[in-house]
Amino acid sequence: MNRMNVLGLLRVGSISAMLILGDAEANGEASPARGPVGSATALAALPAGPEKAIVLEHCAVCHDIDWIVRSGGTVQGWTDRIQRMIRAGATIPREQIPAVAAYLARALPPRLREDEPK
């Protein structure tokens, strides 16, 4: 299959996915068409909003939402983590990094590790 055919199929697939997933992603909810992306508890830990939709669209491709919710960090920590994921192939648009990092820092702040003094 040549490159033009592949690009055409990707566009058709993307358009189909947008039509199927539209309302759920716009509301920052998981879509049943995509399949489970995490437990109900993990999904509830992320507040509704446009950043949640970005996390579900881009992060849940490689990570279960439960994995993400078990993490925590500052805005800078989440920024560093997102940039590292982009270098590894994540597709989050770079211009969305500040908003997503701030959202995740509010929803999932730093946590003390069990071996750290309180």
C-alpha positions, 0 to 999 in steps of 0.5 A: 500500500502506498503512502497516499493510500495509508494517509487517506485511510488514516483520514477516513478513520480519524473522521469516523472516530470523531463522529463516533466519539464526538459528544463524549470527548467534548464532555471529557468523558470516556467513550464506549466506542473506544473501550474501557480506558480505566476504572470508574473510580479513576475516571471520576478522579479526573474533573470534567473539562477539555483537558480531560478529553485530551488526556483520554484521547492522547494519554489513554492510548498507551496508559490505563487511566488508573496508571495516570491517576496513581501518579502525582506531580507539580505543574513542572513535574507533569510538564516534564513527564508529558514532554518525555512521553512526546519524545517517546511518541505521544501525540499531545499537541505541544501547545496543549502541554501547559494546560494539560500539565496545570490540569493534572497538577490540580487533579493529581498533585504530588504525593508523599511516597511511603518511604518519605518522612511526613 
